[in-house]
Amino acid sequence: MKATGILLALILALAAPASAQEAKAARDAKKASLFINMTTGDSWRGWMGLHFADSTMRMGHPVTVFLNLDAVKLAAKSSEQQRRPTMRRLPRDIIVDFIKNGGVVLMCGPCMQEYGLKADDLVAGVQMGRPGLTQSYIFAPGAQTLTW
């Protein structure tokens, strides 16, 4: 009888659900990462893409944004960025918060040069993309890609 009680207690302990925190951690570990290839320097379109990236990251997905072509202007500290009524923040401000919250922003070096930007012109935390590094985010296991 005593052995049956111990066996029953062991079975129940093993079958008991994990804590909510453990369950969330397990779900988050399975979430795919997102790589966004951002190609537009237009303030509103850039804002939309960056807002999407930030929202996706807040849902628990790792997100990397690659700024290339004229999208490099979105990360410039002093570039002109037009604010539209639907925009709560400028694109560069979203980039700052996105990086602070764990997002990765990679920059196309040749594109920066094309637009006369230097590393000192960029908001803090933007990383220079390079062969191998950029691809490590694109081809990460389970990664999804999106061009904006």
Secondary structure, 3 states (H helix, E strand, C coil): CHHHHHHHHHHHHHHCCCCHHHHHHHHHHCCCCEEEEECCCCHHHHHHHHHHHHHHHHCCCCEEEEECHHHHHHHECCCCCCCCCCCCCCHHHHHHHHHHCCCEEEECHHHHHHCCCCHHHECCCCEECCCCHHHHHHCCCCCEEEEC
